[in-house]
Amino acid sequence: MNIDEFLSTLPENVVKGREVELADGVVKKMFKLAGLRKGDVFYHLGCRQGNAVKIAAKEFGVKKAVGIELDEKLAAKARKKVAGIKSAAIEQGDMLKADISPATVVMFWFSDPATVDAMVKKLRTLKDGARVVTVWSPPGMMMPDKVEFPFFVCKKPFKRARSVRQQIKAVYGTECIDFTASWLLAERYIDALEVVPGEYRRFVNMLQSMVIWINAWNMGISCEDGVPPPVQTYLGILREFFGLDLSDMFTRAPKDESMVPPAGMNC
């Protein structure tokens, strides 16, 4: 199957980043990077069962911690989790329609482009000095103020990158991404989030690294002029052993004769 077919087999909420529950230790790392403190008003958009809201209120002592969750059942569970904490509250509803202007720290993790674009517009309602903490990448074309990959903090007034290369350099420390970088970035991402079971780690690392490299290639920010042998090898492994064909992801033809292995080719 191609990548679109593969994604279609996953629950929509997983694909859009709405079904991932971050471990408490990961949440605390993000809070420390954002400099969460007692005077802050914290908003978690897509709070699920409210773990981050509870941690912000009880362990970081923020002035107010608010979670917004679309799913009614999850919102109910979150309310139970923060019951008795005066500074914590859970709102059930669409985060894109919620008033987040009082927030001084906003946390969200969504990969769906339409959701991210809509959220970037809402973030403009925040006051200067507000911080936005995200996973995997800064929102839109924002330039991060703090980076501890895969976690990012952007501070208002937000700075916008003039180009993808400028943002890539701020995020990864280099203006281009080669195969080695894509593999290491995928590895750091998996390790930092602590959500991938050990038995699936190699497959996820392989798939994630290929997606990173192909996206870099399509945007013209890969270091290589053609598809390098390691990428061809792993694309072949994914096709032969996992039945997953990523060739449809390529939207830009190679500059030289190296090509993505055709379906059925043994590597």
N, C-alpha and C positions, 0 to 999 in steps of 0.2 A: 504494500500500500504506500501511497505517497504521504507527505507530511500532513496535508489537509485531512486525508482520510484517518490518519493516526489521531490527530487532534479531535476529530469528530467522535472517536470512540471514548473520549474522556468526558466526564461531566462538565458542562459549560462553566460552572462556578470554579472548577479547578483551573481550567484554561485561563480564566480571567482573574485568577488570584484571589477568589473569594472563599476558598475552602481550606486555606492553609492556616494552621494554628501554630504560631511561633512559640518555641519553648521559652519558659520564664527567663532562663539565662541569656537567651538571645535578645529578648525584650530589654533586659537591663543593660546590655552592651549598647543597644541603640539609644537608650535614655542617657547613658553617660556620654556618648558621643555628642548628643544634642545639648548637653549641659542642663538637663532637666533639674529644676530647683523649686524651692518652696513657694516662690512668688508666681510661678507659672500657672497658666490655665491650659490644660492639656486636652486635646481632642484626638480620639482614635477613630478614624473613618473606616467602617467595616470592622467593628470591634469583635465580632463573633461572640465568644462566651465571656468576654470582659476581662481576661487575664491582665492585659496591659493597663486597663483602667484601674483595676485593683492595685497593681504594683505601683502605678504613678501616685495614687492617693495614699496608700499605706506605707510604702517603703521610701518614696521620694518626697512625700508630704506636700504635694502641690496644692495650691489654693483651691483648684477645682479640676476634676477629671471627668470628662464626658465621652461616652462611647456612643457611636451611631451605628445601628445595625438594621439592615433591611429585613432580614428573616425574623419573623415573629417569634418562633420557637427559640432561636438563638438569643434574641433580645431578652426573652423571659428568663433564660438561664443566666444571662449576664446580670440581670437585675437581682437575682438570688445571690449571685457571687459577691456583689457589692452592697448587699443589704446591710444596713447598720453603719455604713461609712458615709458620714454627712457630706463630705466633699466630693462624693462620686455619684454620677447619674448616668442612666442609659436611656437613649432616645431611640424609639423604633421608627424607622422611616428611611427615605432615600437620602443618602449623604449629599447628592448633587443638588438637592432642594433645601438642605439644612443651612441655617445661619451659623457659619464658623468664624465670623468676624471677631468674637471675643478671644479666640485662641491665641496663645503666645507660642505654643508648640503643637504642631499637627503631625500625626503619624498615619501613613497609609501605604498599602502595598497592592498595587494593581498593575497588570501588564497589558490589559486591553487598551489599545491606542485611543479609542473613542472616549473611554472613561478617563484616561490620563489627560487628554486634551480638554475635556470639560472641567476636570479638577484644576488644571492650571488657571483657568479663568476665575474659578472660585477663590483660589489662593491670592488673587489680587486684592481681595477684600480685607486681608489681614493687615495689621498695623506694622509699621516699620520696626524691625527688631525681632519679629516673629520668625521661628525656625520651623522648617519642614524636614522631617526625617523619612527617608524612603529606602527601599531595598532594590538592589540590582542597578538602578540608574537614577540620575536626577530627573525630576518631572520635565517632560518636553525638552527644550533646548537650554534649560537653566544651567548655570555654572555652579558647581558645589563650593561651599565655603569650607566644609570638612569632608574628608574621605577616609573611610576605613573599610575598604571593599569587602563585602558588597553593600555596605551601608553608606548613605550620603546625607549630608545636612546642607540645606540651602537657606539662606537668611535674607529676609526682606529689608531693603529693596533688592529684589532679585536681579542678578546679572545674567544676561542672555548671551550665549555663545554666538560668535559671528559665523562659525562654520562647524560642521560635524567634527573636523579634525581638531579644532580648538577645544571642543568639549571632551573628545577622546583623550587628548593630552592631559587635561585637568583630571579626568577620571582615572586613567590608567598610567599616566606618566610617560606616554609615548604617542607619537602622531599616527602610528599604524599598528596593526595587530597581525602577528604571524601565527603559524600553527602552534608553536610552543606557548605563546601568550594565551591563545584561546583555550588550550588544555589546562593551563595553570589557573586561569580565571574561573573556568568551570569547576575545577577542583576546590578552589577557595570558596566559591559560592556554596557548593554542597556542604563543605565542612562547617562553614559559618552558620548555616541555617539549621543544621542538625535535624533535618526532617526526612532524609533519605535512608531507608534501612540498608544495612551493610551488604546484603545479598544483591541489591539493585544498584549499588554505588558505581560499579564500573560501567554498566550500561548507561546510566544517567550522565556520568562524566563524559562518555563518548558522544552521546547524543547532544548534550549541551555544548560541548566544545565545537562540534561540527556546525551547530546553529550559529554560534558566535562567529566562527570563521566565515561562513557563507554570508552572513549579514554584513560583516566587514568587507568582504569581497564585493557584494552588490553595491555598497555605499562608496566603493573606491578607496577604502582606508585599510585594505590588507597590505602587508609589506611585500607580498609576492606578486609577480607579474602574471603568473599562471597558477593553476591548481597544483600545489606541491604533492609529491608522492605520499607523504603521511596522510594527507587529507583524502587522496584517492583511495588509499588502503582502508581507512576507517569507514568511508562511504560504502566501500565494497563489503566490509564486515557487516555493517548495519543492514545492507540489502540481502546478503547471502544467509546470514544467521538469524536475523531478526525480522526479515521481510519488510524492512522499512526503507523506502526509496526517497532520498532527499534531493534528487536531481531537479525536481520541479521548483525548488527554492532558488535556484540560480536564475537571476534576471539579467545578468551581464555576462557576455561571452568572454572567454580567456583571450589574452593578447597573443599568446603563443599557441603551439600545437597541443599542449597538455589539455586533456579533457576529463570531465567527470566519467568514471567507468560506466559504460552502458549496462542496462539491466541484464542480469544473467552472467556477467563476466566474473570469473573467479579471480580473487586477489591473492 
